[in-house]
Amino acid sequence: MGATVGGMGNAKLNLEGGGSVAYTPADQRYAIRIHLEWKPTPGRWVVDEVLFRNFRVTASDLRDLPIGQIETWLNVMAQQGLIDLSKGEQTDTVDFGDPAEGRISWIPQPPPAPVEGAKGDAFYRRIGEIYAKAALASPRPAAELADAWDVPLSTVHRWVRVARRRGHLPPTEKGRKA
């Protein structure tokens, strides 16, 4: 059972079922097994195990493993119904770019803010909706939004904090940043 999810440069991901994938980096012969588990909070698949086999593991191998990007891509593809991680199946041919260049591409622009005065409830409601969607796909949703919107990370954190305070986002998971 398994399906090749796509090329990342010359790298490959193979779905193996049960939440496991095999990632073969470019210029490497052996796959690295990565296991993901579904977590209801935060409502996405998270990496909980990495297994290197058949070669000597160096600090460089660990540093070069794009775990965050792999987790993000798999969550985005699962959300879109392109893959089923638990069964190791894909519904369509999936291809994505190099791990070093991976980004979430669906992020809409932030809602327009009033020129003067405080931002209204509608602004923070929309921020909450966008952030919640980014949090399902990315381990670094605020950073992804700051990059996409070309605003400081502190600005996104402030907007999310206010959206959460106004009840447009649930409380944070213990041990995780907003």
Backbone as a ProteinNet text record, in pm:
[ID]
protein_1_A
[PRIMARY]
MGATVGGMGNAKLNLEGGGSVAYTPADQRYAIRIHLEWKPTPGRWVVDEVLFRNFRVTASDLRDLPIGQIETWLNVMAQQGLIDLSKGEQTDTVDFGDPAEGRISWIPQPPPAPVEGAKGDAFYRRIGEIYAKAALASPRPAAELADAWDVPLSTVHRWVRVARRRGHLPPTEKGRKA
[TERTIARY]
85.3	0	89.7	56.1	133.8	117.3	149	138.6	247.1	307.8	406.6	333.8	358.2	284.7	340.4	465.2	512.4	658.8	707.2	847.6	871.5	973.5	1017.6	1159.8	1174.5	1303	1318.1	1419.5	1435.1	1394.6	1336.7	1293.4	1155.2	1120.4	991.9	928.5	796.4	719.2	634.9	637.2	552.3	459.9	329.9	232.9	235.5	237.3	245	126.7	34.8	-80.4	-50.7	-155.3	-139.9	-70.9	-71.2	-7.1	141.1	193.5	336.3	363.1	474.4	522	671.8	719.7	863.1	908.6	1006.6	1061	1202.6	1226.7	1359.7	1413.3	1509.1	1564.9	1637.3	1651.2	1728.1	1869.7	1929.7	2067.5	2086.1	1980.8	1993.4	1920.6	1978.9	1920.6	1818.3	1829	1744.6	1636.8	1519.1	1406.2	1413.7	1360.2	1344.3	1196.2	1165.5	1026.5	979.1	865.1	806.5	664.3	632	496.8	426.6	300.5	218.1	96.9	52.5	-66	-166.9	-296	-401.7	-424.3	-417.7	-442.1	-567.2	-673.4	-794.6	-768.6	-675.9	-631.2	-484.1	-442.5	-498.3	-579.6	-623.6	-707.4	-627.9	-512.4	-430.7	-334.4	-271.7	-171.2	-40.6	23.8	151.4	254.7	379	487.3	514	513.3	542.6	657.4	711.1	821.5	897.2	1030.5	1116.4	1216.1	1230.4	1320.7	1417.1	1545.6	1650.4	1699.5	1722.8	1766.8	1866.5	1957.3	2050.1	2159.4	2179	2293.4	2327.2	2450.9	2496.5	2428.3	2364.7	2294.4	2390.5	2396.5	2481	2393.4	2455.2	2382.8	2329.9	2403.6	2360.7	2233.8	2224.4	2103	1981.1	1997.7	1887.3	1850	1949.4	1926.1	1857.3	1892.7	1839.4	1700.5	1651.7	1520.6	1410.9	1332.3	1230.4	1099.7	1105.1	988.4	868.7	892.3	781.6	713.3	792.6	733.7	659.8	716.1	650.3	516.8	517.4	393.6	290.4	334.7	244.2	185.1	269	220.2	120.1	151.8	62.2	-71.8	-70.7	-196.1	-276.5	-211.6	-283	-344.4	-267.6	-319.8	-432.4	-421.6	-528.4	-654.2	-638.7	-753.4	-824.9	-748.7	-806.3	-860.2	-847.3	-898.1	-811.7	-688	-599.4	-533.8	-517.7	-456.8	-534.6	-520.8	-573.6	-455.4	-401.4	-282.3	-306.6	-425.8	-451	-454	-499.9	-506.6	-388.4	-310.3	-197.3	-242.4	-350.2	-404.8	-404.2	-400.2	-417.3	-527.6	-597	-708.8	-670	-553.9	-511.3	-359.6	-300	-156.5	-126.5	-32.3	1.9	148.3	177.7	315.6	334.8	448	477.2	625.4	665.3	801.2	903.1	1019.1	1131.9	1099.8	1140.7	1109.5	1158.3	1272.1	1326	1238.7	1158.4	1075.1	928	896.3	756.5	687.7	568.2	483.8	338.3	256.4	113.1	73.3	5.7	-23.3	-166.5	-252.6	-393.5	-427.1	-332.6	-362.6	-419.2	-540.9	-598.9	-535.5	-555.7	-506.8	-587.2	-526.5	-602.4	-721.1	-823.1	-938.9	-900	-969.2	-936.6	-967	-876.8	-895.4	-942.3	-1014.9	-1055.6	-932.1	-943.9	-832.2	-796.3	-895.5	-872	-949.4	-896.8	-968.6	-943.2	-1016.4	-999.5	-1055.8	-994.6	-1045.9	-1171.1	-1267.7	-1394.8	-1396.8	-1508.5	-1527.6	-1519.5	-1568.5	-1563.1	-1419.1	-1329.7	-1188.4	-1129.9	-1152	-1093.4	-1160.1	-1286.8	-1352.9	-1285.1	-1258	-1192	-1048.4	-977	-842	-848.6	-947.2	-963.8	-990.2	-1074.1	-1104.6	-978.8	-905.5	-785	-679.5	-659.1	-558.4	-594.6	-722.7	-765.7	-735.6	-760.3	-731.6	-580.7	-501.2	-355.4	-302.8	-362.1	-317.5	-343.4	-445	-470.8	-363.2	-304	-208.2	-63.3	-32.4	106.3	143.1	264.9	311.2	350.4	359.9	396.2	298.7	171.3	71.6	94.8	134.1	154.6	268.9	375.2	488.5	447.8	368	320.7	235	146.1	61	142.5	238.9	323.5	399.2	451.5	521.8	426.2	309	214.1	160.5	140.7	82.5	187.4	315.4	425.2	406	377.3	366.3	457.1	495.9	578.4	504.5	579.9	522.7	449	502.1	437.5	298	278	146.7	46.4	86.6	-2.6	-32.1	70.1	47.3	-52.3	-41.6	-134	-276.3	-291.2	-424.1	-486.6	-406.2	-456	-493.6	-412	-441.2	-576.2	-599.2	-726	-842.1	-822.5	-927.9	-963.1	-862	-884.9	-959.3	-918.5	-982.5	-1129.7	-1161.5	-1299.6	-1383.1	-1322.8	-1396.2	-1401.4	-1316.1	-1316	-1218.9	-1144.4	-1054.2	-1062.3	-1045.3	-1045.7	-916.9	-913.2	-789.8	-676.1	-552.8	-437.3	-420.4	-353.3	-319.4	-204.2	-210.3	-104.9	29.5	128.9	263	287.8	189	204.8	185.1	257	241.1	114.8	63.3	-54.4	-19.2
-116.5	0	122.5	219.3	341.6	414.6	540.9	624.4	729.2	755.8	861.6	993.4	1082.7	1207.6	1311.1	1312.5	1412.5	1440.5	1520.1	1554.3	1686.5	1693.5	1817.8	1834.8	1900	1894.2	1749.7	1682.5	1539.6	1455.9	1518.1	1446.4	1386.3	1283.4	1216.5	1191.8	1190.6	1146.9	1028	920.6	805	784.2	779.4	752	603.1	566.9	425.5	377.4	466.2	428.2	436.9	441.2	448.1	574.9	678.7	803.9	809.2	706.9	702.9	746.3	816	854.1	826.3	801.3	786.5	908.3	977.7	1096.4	1063.1	1076	1052.6	1185.3	1245.6	1372.8	1358.1	1468.5	1469.1	1422.1	1352	1303.5	1206	1135.9	1035.8	910.3	796.2	670.1	614.3	647.8	585.2	680.7	623.5	703.6	720.4	829.9	857.8	836.7	754.4	727.8	835.8	893.9	997.3	952.7	954.4	918.8	1043.7	1057.8	1169	1113.6	1185.5	1145.6	1258.6	1223.3	1323.5	1373.6	1503.2	1564.9	1652.2	1617.4	1698.3	1843.6	1864.2	1999.4	2000.6	2063.6	2176	2139.7	2016	1978.7	1956.3	1891.9	1864.1	1750.2	1700.5	1595.8	1658.6	1595.8	1645.6	1533.1	1567.4	1469.8	1427.1	1294.7	1245.3	1143.9	1111.2	1016	1029.9	1024.1	1027.5	914.3	831.7	718.2	722.7	734.2	724.9	580.7	523.1	384.4	364.4	272.3	228.4	327.8	430.1	517.3	590.3	637.2	710.9	848	880.5	1007.9	1111.9	1225.2	1334.8	1451.9	1546.3	1667.9	1739.2	1733.4	1796.5	1730.5	1597.5	1526.6	1574.6	1589	1634.6	1778.1	1862.7	2004.6	2023.3	1940.3	1955.3	1893.9	1817.7	1753.9	1859.2	1885.9	1991.9	1944.8	1907.4	1850.8	1946.3	2072.8	2168.9	2179.1	2184.2	2193.8	2065.5	1951.1	1823.4	1816.9	1853.3	1852.7	1947.6	2065.9	2163.3	2109.9	2058.6	2007.5	1894.7	1801.5	1689	1735.3	1831.4	1884.2	1957.6	2038.2	2109.9	2010.1	1909.2	1809.8	1727.8	1696.3	1622.3	1708	1836.7	1928.1	1937.6	1938.5	1952.5	1820.4	1713	1583.5	1515.1	1560.4	1499.7	1372.1	1361.4	1241.2	1199.8	1074.1	1021.7	959.4	1029	981.6	851	833.2	711.6	587.7	601.1	487.6	480.4	589.3	589.8	601.2	674.4	687.5	833.1	851.1	984.5	978.7	1091.7	1094	1151.1	1213.4	1277.7	1288.2	1314.9	1337.3	1466.9	1461.7	1577.3	1609.4	1736	1778.2	1910.8	1925.8	2052.6	2079.3	2200.1	2247.1	2201.6	2262.2	2231.3	2266.6	2183.4	2211.7	2348.7	2392.8	2522.1	2638.1	2617	2724.1	2706.1	2604.7	2574.8	2686.3	2723.5	2823.8	2790.4	2834.6	2819.9	2925.7	2886.6	2981.5	3034.7	2982.3	3018.8	3137.9	3194.6	3295.9	3421.9	3461.7	3585.3	3707.4	3821.9	3945.4	3973.4	4047.3	4076.8	4166.9	4162.9	4248.3	4395	4482.3	4625.2	4677.1	4759.4	4819.7	4962.7	5016.1	5156	5246.2	5354.4	5446.9	5507.6	5543	5602.1	5524.7	5525.3	5464.8	5315.1	5255	5113.1	5026.1	4911.9	4813.4	4751.1	4721.6	4670.2	4519.7	4472.7	4330.8	4250.3	4305.8	4234.6	4209.1	4303.3	4287.6	4169.7	4167.9	4062.7	3927.2	3926.2	3800.4	3739	3821.3	3772.2	3727	3802	3761.5	3623.8	3604.2	3475.2	3362.7	3387.2	3285.3	3247.9	3349.7	3324.4	3253.2	3298.8	3237.4	3091.4	3065.6	2928.6	2835.3	2881.8	2800.3	2778.8	2882.8	2869.9	2775.5	2779.3	2693.8	2546.4	2515.8	2376.1	2321.3	2407.8	2362.8	2378.9	2479	2514.2	2507.6	2462.6	2468.9	2612.2	2704.1	2844.1	2938.2	2933.3	3011	3162.2	3215.9	3361.2	3404.2	3327.7	3361.5	3353.3	3252.6	3239.9	3361.5	3403.3	3517.7	3647	3664.1	3784	3792.5	3679.4	3676.9	3711.7	3647.9	3668.1	3810.7	3870.5	4003.6	4114.3	4074.9	4171.2	4269.4	4212.5	4290.9	4225.8	4299.7	4239.4	4125.4	4027.1	3914.5	3963.5	4064.7	4118.5	4174	4226.9	4278.4	4163.8	4054	3937.6	3882.7	3873.1	3823.3	3912.5	4043.2	4135.5	4114.8	4106.1	4086.1	3956	3849.6	3719.2	3725.6	3792.2	3805.5	3876.5	3984.7	4058.6	3972.8	3903.1	3815.3	3707	3652.1	3548.8	3608	3726.2	3793.4	3824.8	3855.7	3887.5	3761.7	3644.4	3519.8	3464.8	3515.5	3468	3352.9	3315.9	3200.8	3131.5	2998.5	2928.8	2959.2	2928	2947	2864.2	2906.5	2834.8	2701	2609.9	2480.6	2501.5	2440.9	2456.3	2414.5	2499.5	2470.5	2520.6	2581.4	2634.2	2783.6	2850.8	2994.6	3024.7	3145.4	3189.8	3199.3
0	0	0	-78.4	-78.9	-209.2	-205.5	-324.3	-319.2	-433.8	-441.1	-450.3	-354.6	-348.1	-442.7	-468.9	-563.8	-550.1	-643	-644.3	-576.4	-496.6	-434.8	-485.8	-601.7	-668.4	-711.1	-662	-687.5	-567.6	-465.5	-346.6	-370.3	-288.9	-303.7	-168.2	-166.3	-51.2	-95.5	-19.4	-46.9	72.3	47.2	152.6	181.7	309.5	345.2	427.6	461.8	542.2	690.1	769.3	913.6	961.2	878.1	914.3	882.1	817.1	785.6	642.5	624.2	492.1	486.5	366	344.5	264.6	317.5	250.9	205.6	74.9	19.9	-31.4	41	-4.1	-137.5	-208.2	-332.8	-301.8	-395.1	-382.4	-266.7	-226.5	-121.8	-166.9	-137.5	-182.1	-85.2	41.7	142.8	192.5	215.2	263.8	415.2	460.4	602.2	632.2	730.1	765.3	862.4	831.6	915.9	949.5	1077.4	1120	1169.6	1128.8	1173.9	1246.3	1347.6	1423	1416.3	1404.2	1401.6	1543.9	1562.4	1692.8	1682.8	1755.3	1751.1	1791.1	1883.5	1916.6	1881.9	1777	1704.5	1580.6	1563.9	1449.9	1323.4	1335.3	1217.4	1246.9	1141.3	1152.8	1201.2	1300.3	1351.1	1349.4	1320.2	1318.9	1462.8	1485.8	1620	1621.2	1501.7	1497.6	1365.9	1374.2	1255.7	1271.2	1166.8	1171.4	1052.3	1083	981	984.4	865.4	859.7	746	763.2	659.4	624.3	702.7	680.6	809.5	816.8	934.2	936.7	1047.3	1060.6	1118.4	1051.1	1098	1141.6	1207.8	1246.8	1123	1015.9	890.6	837.1	846.5	802.7	881.7	1012	1096.3	1065.7	1048.2	1019.2	884.3	786.3	651.1	631.2	727.6	713.7	729.7	625.7	630.7	694.6	822.6	889.3	885.2	913.7	913.9	779.2	671.1	537.6	500.7	534.9	504.7	578.6	705.9	784.6	724.1	684.3	623	494.1	404.1	275.1	295.2	384.1	405.4	462	553.5	608.2	503	420.5	314.2	216.6	176.2	82.1	143.9	273.7	341.3	350.7	383.1	390.6	256.4	149.5	16	-38	38.7	-3.5	-107.8	-124.4	-224.3	-174.1	-42.2	15.5	139.5	175.6	300.6	372.5	471.3	541.1	615.5	671.4	748.4	659.4	534.1	441.7	346.3	336.6	244.3	99.8	76.9	-58.6	-102.9	-232.5	-288.9	-392.3	-409.7	-502.7	-637.7	-645.3	-768.5	-766.3	-879.6	-884.4	-811.9	-721.2	-640.5	-664.6	-689.5	-709.5	-638.8	-574.9	-509	-517.2	-481.5	-503.9	-402.3	-410.4	-325.4	-179.8	-82.2	57.4	103.8	55.7	98.9	53.2	-49.6	-102.5	-68.6	12.8	42.4	117.6	73.1	138.9	114	202.9	181.1	80	-27.5	-135	-132.3	-47.6	-50.2	37.7	110.7	211	146.8	185.1	131.4	197.9	140.2	201	327.4	422.2	543.9	509.9	592.9	566.5	576	505.3	514.1	654.5	705	837.3	819.5	915.4	907.3	900.2	827.6	813.1	947.8	1025.3	1156.8	1261.7	1382	1493.1	1504.9	1596.7	1626.8	1515.3	1497.9	1402.5	1463.3	1380.9	1430.1	1447.7	1498.4	1522.8	1393.4	1283.8	1155.3	1113	1136.1	1103.1	1181.3	1312.7	1396	1373.2	1336.2	1301.1	1179	1077.9	956.2	985.5	1068.6	1108.9	1175.5	1263.6	1329.9	1231.7	1130.7	1029.5	950.5	906.9	826.6	910.3	1032.2	1119.4	1149.5	1177	1207.3	1089.8	968.3	850.4	835.9	858.9	849.7	957.3	1077	1186.7	1159.9	1079.2	1042.9	951.7	871.2	771.5	813.5	893.4	918.8	1066.3	1096.5	1235.1	1274.7	1177.7	1204.5	1134.7	1173.2	1100.3	1105.2	1219.1	1228.1	1136.2	1131.5	1043.6	896.7	860.9	723.6	684.9	776.2	748.5	739.3	828.5	824.9	692.7	646.1	515.3	402	401.4	291.7	290	406.5	415	419.5	429.1	435	551	668.4	791.6	895.7	998.2	1103.7	1174.7	1217.7	1290.7	1415.6	1481.1	1601.3	1570.5	1451	1411.1	1400.7	1336.6	1325.8	1465.2	1550.5	1686.7	1761.5	1745.2	1811.6	1758.9	1624.9	1566.8	1616.3	1621.8	1666.8	1814.8	1895.5	2037.9	2059.8	1985.6	1999	1947.5	1834.7	1781.4	1883.6	1949.5	2050.3	2171.3	2214.7	2328.1	2298.1	2172.3	2132.9	2105.3	2120.2	2104.6	1962.8	1873.1	1735.2	1712.5	1815.5	1812.4	1947.7	1951.2	2080.4	2156.5	2286.4	2362.9	2303.6	2329.4	2275.5	2346.1	2275.8	2333.4	2429.4	2547.2	2647	2588.6	2605.8	2555.7	2415.4	2352	2215.4	2216.9	2129.8	2117.6	2038	2055.9	1981	1837.8
[MASK]
++++++++++++++++++++++++++++++++++++++++++++++++++++++++++++++++++++++++++++++++++++++++++++++++++++++++++++++++++++++++++++++++++++++++++++++++++++++++++++++++++++++++++++++++++

